[in-house]
Amino acid sequence: MRKYLLAATAFALATPAWADEARPLTDEERAQALQELQDLSARMKALEDRLGVTPPPAVQVTPAAPRPPKDHNLELYGFIQLDAIQDFKRVNPDWDATLRPSRIPTEKGEFGGNGQSIFSVRQSRLGAKATGMLWGKPYEAKFEFDLFGTGVDAGQTTFRPRHFYFKWGPFLAGQTNTLWMDGDIFPNVVDYWGPAGMVFVRTPQLRWTFLDSDGWQAAVALEHPSDDIDPGNIRLIDENIAANIQANEELPDLTAAIRYGGDWGHVRLGGILRKVGYDTKGTDGNEPDGHKTGWGLNLTGAANLGMFTPRLGVVYGRGIATYMNDGGMDLAPAIDTFRDGNQIVIVPKAEAVKLFGLSAYVDVNWTKNWTSALGYSFDKVDNTNFQDGSAFHKGEYASANLLYARDNLLAGLEFLWGKRTDNDGETGTDTRMQASFKWSFSSKNIWDLIE
């Protein structure tokens, strides 16, 4: 009540000044008005004391505390992509949405007549990524999938996990690109699978990055083993063994890499050491069995040369085909022969197959929005002397494109050529044209949107 009386009094005292804008209050009148207001306030307090009325406490306004720094970010991202492909020949129909040389037939008409039109949305992708600080170290967690079915789902448009990992400080656990792979040499192509002659696989792993400073990075990892065994001509010795021989993956693969880079580009050397084993189902002691040592080196690099960015990779080793982007085998049978009197004795054995791969591409930035990528890649295995004639020997891949990108949109046209060569020299080729349209999206930091 008191505040209303005081407000009314102040209003009454000020009314003459409002009524007569031409004559403002003099200093004497202003002082008299303030004195009357103070006297009125004193009389009101005395009246409240006599009536036992306690005035309400003054409202304390606490300034807002400064917002703490953000320690966590969550982003939802991905893209929708349509690939319109005109294949002038034909590949294995389970793989017609991309060009893999190993899926090109070397027997005419194996998959039907030439010429196929393919529309695919399998490259479309969705992912969630969380980053921030946890117990004083940066963390990153990612889950990402596309729709490109492989393995038992080959040929289907279905969910396929790509990345599923957690990284905290120098440690990483989960599925992501093998440490042996250099993703920075993958060219700006719109074909899904890409160059055949480079290391490219995503695998479950445990990784430790023990050096990351001044442009240097070095890491080691234990990775899930996956061996590709070619029974070759073992069926000529024993069909039961040939039908039941299988990979025996007793130990994880050991990978390591060291990288040096800057604004100029980077160079990287990766290595792998693995036990490539085999045994036979349903036999006494699961024999024949055994293993061979697989190893490999992967030297890669890229350079920023203004409008040109060349990307080069060279890989060589034994028993490493599982890690290649396309083609080959890790283990295959071989035979030693010797004469025992009048008889020729054949002694079968297993070999970790030699493989050499090359990928050479250049990305060209014509303008801010127009780009191209063109290049050539191949991988070649040194087949053993007891592999079948139809076994993969060499895969070649070449492409050139013209792409336009603006804001979240990308559209472009790509021409592709591939060739497969078998162990017996038979060949098959494929030529295709692909038009792609992609719209990318990102939520940015979701926590900013819900505050």
C-alpha positions in Angstrom: 0.0 0.0 0.0 2.8 2.3 0.9 4.4 2.2 -2.6 1.1 3.2 -4.2 0.6 6.2 -1.9 4.2 7.3 -2.6 3.6 6.9 -6.3 0.4 8.9 -6.2 2.1 11.7 -4.3 4.9 11.9 -6.7 2.5 12.0 -9.6 0.5 14.8 -7.9 3.7 16.8 -7.2 4.9 16.5 -10.8 1.5 17.4 -12.4 2.1 21.1 -12.5 5.3 20.6 -14.4 3.5 18.4 -17.0 0.6 20.9 -17.2 2.9 23.8 -17.9 5.6 22.6 -20.3 6.7 26.2 -20.8 7.8 26.6 -17.2 9.9 23.9 -15.6 10.3 23.7 -11.9 12.7 26.0 -10.3 15.4 24.7 -7.9 13.5 26.1 -5.0 10.2 24.3 -6.1 12.1 21.1 -6.8 13.7 21.1 -3.3 10.3 21.9 -1.7 8.7 19.0 -3.5 11.4 16.6 -2.5 11.1 17.7 1.1 7.3 17.1 1.1 7.9 13.7 -0.4 10.4 12.8 2.4 7.9 14.1 5.1 5.2 12.0 3.6 7.4 8.9 3.6 8.3 9.5 7.3 4.6 9.9 8.3 3.8 6.6 6.4 6.6 4.8 8.3 5.3 6.1 11.6 1.7 5.0 10.7 3.0 1.5 9.7 4.9 1.2 13.1 1.7 2.1 15.1 -0.3 -0.5 13.1 2.4 -3.2 13.3 2.6 -3.5 9.5 6.0 -4.8 8.3 6.9 -3.5 4.8 7.9 -6.2 2.3 11.6 -6.8 1.9 13.4 -5.1 -1.0 13.8 -7.4 -4.0 17.4 -8.3 -4.6 18.3 -8.6 -8.2 21.2 -11.0 -8.8 23.0 -10.5 -12.0 23.0 -13.6 -14.3 26.1 -15.8 -14.0 28.3 -15.9 -17.0 27.6 -18.9 -19.2 30.2 -21.7 -18.7 32.2 -22.7 -21.8 30.7 -25.4 -23.9 32.3 -28.8 -23.3 30.0 -30.9 -25.5 28.8 -30.8 -29.1 26.4 -33.1 -30.9 25.9 -33.0 -34.7 23.5 -35.0 -36.9 24.8 -35.0 -40.5 24.6 -36.8 -43.8 23.5 -36.5 -47.4 20.9 -37.9 -49.9 22.4 -39.0 -53.2 21.0 -40.4 -56.4 23.4 -42.0 -58.9 22.0 -42.5 -62.5 24.4 -44.9 -64.2 24.5 -46.1 -67.8 26.7 -49.2 -68.1 27.7 -49.8 -71.6 28.7 -53.4 -70.8 27.8 -55.4 -67.7 29.1 -56.4 -64.3 28.0 -58.8 -61.6 24.4 -57.6 -60.9 25.1 -57.6 -57.1 27.6 -54.8 -57.7 26.1 -52.9 -60.6 25.8 -49.6 -58.6 29.6 -49.2 -58.6 32.6 -50.3 -60.7 34.8 -53.0 -59.2 37.2 -54.5 -61.7 37.1 -57.9 -59.8 33.3 -58.0 -60.6 33.8 -57.7 -64.4 33.2 -60.9 -66.2 35.9 -62.4 -68.4 33.5 -64.9 -70.0 31.2 -63.2 -72.6 27.6 -63.3 -71.6 28.2 -64.6 -68.1 25.7 -62.0 -66.6 23.7 -61.5 -69.8 23.7 -59.0 -72.6 25.6 -55.7 -72.6 24.0 -52.4 -71.6 22.3 -51.7 -68.2 20.6 -48.6 -66.8 20.9 -48.3 -63.0 19.4 -45.8 -60.5 20.8 -46.1 -57.0 20.4 -44.2 -53.7 22.8 -46.6 -51.9 25.4 -43.9 -51.3 23.0 -41.9 -49.1 24.5 -41.5 -45.7 23.4 -40.6 -42.1 25.6 -40.1 -39.1 25.8 -38.6 -35.6 29.0 -37.2 -34.1 29.6 -36.1 -30.5 32.8 -34.1 -29.5 34.0 -32.2 -26.5 36.1 -32.5 -23.4 36.0 -35.4 -20.9 38.2 -35.6 -17.8 40.6 -33.0 -19.3 41.0 -34.7 -22.7 39.1 -34.3 -26.0 36.7 -37.0 -27.0 34.9 -38.0 -30.2 32.2 -40.5 -30.8 30.7 -41.3 -34.2 28.0 -43.6 -35.6 27.5 -43.5 -39.4 25.9 -45.7 -42.0 25.0 -45.8 -45.6 22.7 -48.0 -47.7 25.2 -50.0 -49.8 24.7 -53.7 -49.0 27.7 -55.9 -49.1 28.5 -59.5 -48.0 25.3 -61.5 -47.6 23.4 -58.2 -48.4 25.3 -57.6 -51.7 23.0 -56.0 -54.2 20.5 -54.7 -51.7 19.7 -51.2 -50.5 20.0 -51.7 -46.8 21.8 -50.3 -43.7 25.5 -50.8 -43.7 27.5 -49.5 -40.7 30.6 -47.5 -41.7 31.9 -45.9 -38.5 31.1 -46.9 -35.0 33.8 -45.8 -32.5 34.8 -43.8 -29.5 38.0 -41.8 -29.2 39.3 -40.3 -26.0 42.7 -38.5 -26.1 45.2 -40.7 -27.9 43.0 -43.9 -27.6 40.4 -45.2 -30.1 38.1 -48.2 -29.9 35.5 -49.3 -32.4 35.1 -49.6 -36.2 36.6 -47.0 -38.5 39.2 -46.8 -41.3 42.1 -49.2 -40.8 45.2 -47.4 -39.5 47.1 -48.9 -42.5 44.9 -46.9 -44.9 45.5 -43.2 -45.9 42.1 -41.8 -46.6 43.6 -38.5 -47.7 44.6 -40.0 -51.1 41.1 -41.0 -52.0 40.2 -38.7 -55.0 37.1 -36.6 -55.4 35.2 -39.2 -57.4 31.4 -39.9 -57.3 31.7 -43.6 -57.9 31.1 -45.4 -54.6 34.0 -47.9 -54.5 36.8 -45.9 -56.1 40.4 -46.8 -57.1 41.2 -50.5 -57.0 44.9 -50.2 -56.2 44.7 -48.5 -52.8 44.4 -49.8 -49.2 40.8 -49.1 -48.2 38.8 -51.0 -45.5 36.9 -50.2 -42.3 37.6 -52.6 -39.5 37.1 -53.0 -35.7 40.2 -52.0 -33.8 42.0 -50.7 -30.8 44.3 -47.8 -31.6 46.9 -45.7 -29.7 48.2 -42.4 -31.2 51.4 -41.9 -29.3 52.7 -38.9 -31.3 50.7 -35.9 -32.5 52.6 -32.6 -32.6 54.5 -30.3 -35.0 53.0 -31.9 -38.0 54.0 -35.4 -37.0 51.5 -38.2 -36.2 52.4 -41.8 -35.3 50.1 -44.6 -34.1 49.8 -48.4 -33.7 46.7 -50.6 -33.7 45.4 -54.1 -33.2 42.7 -54.8 -35.8 40.2 -57.5 -36.5 41.7 -60.1 -38.9 39.8 -61.3 -42.0 41.6 -63.7 -44.4 40.6 -64.5 -48.0 41.6 -68.1 -48.8 41.6 -69.3 -52.4 41.5 -73.2 -52.5 42.8 -73.1 -56.0 43.3 -76.5 -57.6 43.3 -78.4 -54.3 40.1 -80.1 -55.6 42.3 -82.1 -58.0 44.0 -83.7 -54.9 41.0 -83.9 -52.6 37.6 -82.4 -53.3 36.5 -82.7 -49.6 39.5 -80.6 -48.4 38.9 -78.1 -51.2 35.3 -77.7 -50.1 36.0 -77.4 -46.3 39.3 -75.4 -46.1 38.7 -72.1 -44.3 40.5 -69.1 -42.7 41.8 -69.6 -39.2 42.2 -66.2 -37.6 44.0 -66.8 -34.4 45.7 -63.4 -33.8 44.7 -59.8 -34.5 46.5 -57.9 -37.2 49.1 -55.4 -36.1 49.2 -52.1 -38.0 51.3 -48.9 -37.6 51.7 -45.6 -39.4 53.7 -42.4 -39.3 52.7 -39.2 -41.0 54.2 -35.8 -41.6 52.2 -32.9 -43.1 51.4 -29.3 -43.3 49.8 -26.7 -45.6 51.9 -28.1 -48.4 50.4 -31.6 -48.2 51.6 -34.7 -46.5 53.6 -38.0 -46.7 52.7 -41.2 -44.8 54.2 -44.6 -44.4 52.0 -47.5 -43.0 52.9 -51.0 -42.2 51.1 -54.3 -41.3 52.1 -57.6 -39.8 49.6 -60.5 -39.7 49.2 -64.2 -39.2 47.3 -65.7 -42.1 46.1 -69.1 -41.0 43.9 -71.9 -42.4 42.5 -75.2 -41.3 39.9 -77.7 -42.6 36.4 -78.4 -41.2 35.3 -81.9 -40.4 38.7 -83.6 -40.6 40.8 -85.3 -37.9 42.6 -82.5 -36.1 41.2 -80.1 -38.7 44.1 -80.9 -40.9 45.6 -79.8 -43.2 46.2 -76.6 -41.3 48.9 -74.0 -40.9 49.7 -70.4 -41.4 51.9 -67.9 -43.2 53.2 -64.5 -42.2 51.6 -61.6 -44.0 53.2 -58.2 -44.2 53.0 -55.0 -46.2 54.1 -51.4 -46.6 51.9 -48.5 -47.9 53.6 -45.3 -49.0 51.3 -42.4 -49.7 51.2 -38.7 -50.1 49.4 -35.6 -51.5 50.6 -32.1 -52.4 48.7 -28.8 -52.6 49.9 -27.2 -55.8 47.4 -24.3 -56.2 44.6 -25.5 -58.5 46.1 -29.1 -58.6 46.3 -31.7 -55.9 48.0 -34.9 -56.9 47.4 -37.9 -54.7 49.7 -41.0 -55.0 49.9 -44.3 -53.2 52.1 -47.4 -53.6 51.5 -50.6 -51.7 53.3 -53.9 -51.7 53.3 -57.0 -49.5 52.2 -60.6 -49.0 48.9 -61.8 -47.7 47.3 -58.3 -47.8 44.5 -58.5 -50.3 41.8 -58.3 -47.6 42.9 -54.7 -47.0 42.8 -53.7 -50.7 39.9 -51.7 -52.1 39.3 -54.5 -54.7 40.6 -57.9 -55.9 43.1 -60.5 -54.9 43.5 -63.2 -52.2 45.6 -63.5 -49.0 46.5 -67.2 -49.2 46.6 -69.7 -52.0 47.9 -73.2 -52.6 51.2 -73.9 -54.4 53.0 -77.1 -55.2 56.6 -78.3 -55.2 57.5 -81.2 -57.5 60.4 -83.6 -57.4 61.3 -86.9 -59.1 61.4 -90.0 -57.0 62.7 -92.7 -59.3 60.3 -92.8 -62.2 57.5 -90.9 -60.3 56.8 -87.2 -60.1 55.9 -86.4 -56.5 53.7 -83.4 -55.9 53.9 -81.7 -52.5 51.2 -79.0 -51.8 51.8 -76.0 -49.6 50.3 -72.7 -48.8 51.7 -69.3 -49.9 50.9 -65.8 -48.7 50.3 -64.2 -52.2 52.3 -61.2 -53.3 50.4 -58.1 -54.2 51.4 -54.7 -55.7 49.0 -51.8 -55.9 49.2 -48.3 -57.3 46.8 -45.3 -57.2 47.6 -42.0 -59.1 45.0 -39.3 -59.2 44.9 -35.5 -59.4 42.1 -33.2 -58.2 41.7 -30.0 -60.2 39.9 -26.9 -58.9 38.9 -25.0 -62.0 36.9 -22.4 -60.1 35.3 -22.0 -56.7 32.4 -24.2 -57.8 33.8 -26.4 -60.6 36.2 -29.3 -59.9 37.5 -32.5 -61.6 39.3 -35.6 -60.6 41.1 -37.9 -63.0 43.5 -40.7 -62.7 44.4 -44.4 -62.9 44.8 -47.3 -60.4 45.5 -51.0 -60.4 46.3 -53.9 -58.2 48.1 -57.0 -59.3 48.8 -60.3 -57.6 51.5 -62.8 -58.3 49.4 -66.0 -58.7 50.8 -69.2 -57.4 51.4 -72.2 -59.6 48.4 -74.1 -58.2 45.7 -71.5 -58.6 42.8 -72.0 -61.1 43.0 -70.2 -64.4 40.0 -68.1 -63.6 41.6 -66.7 -60.4 41.9 -62.9 -60.2 45.3 -61.6 -61.5 44.9 -57.9 -62.1 42.3 -55.2 -61.8 42.6 -51.8 -63.5 40.4 -48.7 -62.9 40.4 -45.2 -64.5 38.0 -42.3 -64.3 37.5 -38.6 -65.0 34.7 -36.3 -64.0 33.4 -32.7 -63.9 31.6 -31.7 -60.7 29.7 -28.6 -59.7 29.2 -27.8 -56.0 27.4 -24.9 -54.3 26.3 -24.6 -50.8 24.8 -28.0 -49.9 24.3 -29.2 -53.4 26.6 -31.2 -55.7 26.0 -32.5 -59.2 28.3 -34.0 -61.8 29.1 -36.4 -64.5 31.8 -39.1 -64.4 33.2 -41.5 -67.0 34.7 -44.8 -65.8 36.6 -47.7 -67.3 37.6 -50.9 -65.7 39.5 -54.1 -66.7 39.9 -57.5 -65.1 42.7 -60.0 -66.1 42.5 -63.6 -65.0 45.4 -65.9 -64.1 45.1 -67.6 -67.5 45.2 -64.3 -69.4 41.5 -63.9 -70.1 40.3 -60.3 -69.8 37.0 -58.4 -69.5 36.4 -54.7 -69.6 33.6 -52.3 -68.7 32.8 -48.7 -69.6 30.1 -46.6 -67.9 28.9 -43.1 -67.3 27.5 -41.9 -64.0 25.5 -38.7 -63.2 25.2 -38.0 -59.5 23.1 -35.5 -57.5 23.8 -35.0 -53.8 22.2 -32.8 -51.1 24.2 -32.6 -47.8 22.8 -31.5 -44.5 24.0 -30.8 -40.9 22.3 -29.8 -37.7 25.5 -28.1 -36.5 25.5 -28.3 -32.7 22.1 -29.7 -31.5 22.7 -28.3 -28.0 22.6 -24.8 -29.4 19.2 -25.4 -31.0 17.5 -26.6 -27.8 18.8 -24.0 -25.3 
